[in-house]
Amino acid sequence: MKFRIKETRTKETKDFDSIFSLFLEEFKIKNEISVENLKTNWISIVGPLLASHSAPVSLNEDILFIKADHPVFSNDLIMIKGDIIKKVNNMFSSSISNVRISAQQKKKLI
């Protein structure tokens, strides 16, 4: 938090919501909390099969980044990209406009 040296204090009280939003902005953890909320609700957003093979990774401005463990599942996510955007925006009152999906294949043991 910022210290305001040599400023006169105001006698107004502030509610927790306004203080908490300032806290999230100052420490830049708002996106991390949003990603954690997405992870906990991921099954209801994409379904159990895709949720077991993918996960939201980060949220940068209005772009949601998702990782899948195989190209087949990343292709399935691409096909329902519009539905993901609608569900996330409706569930969390956010303004996500794009989804980027990357496939990270597991290494084969020889």
Secondary structure, DSSP 8 states (H G I E B T S, - for coil): ----TT---------HHHHHHHHHHHHT-HHHHHHHHHHHTHHHHH-HHHHHSEEEEEEETTEEEEEESSHHHHHHHHHTHHHHHHHHHHHHT----EEEEEE-------
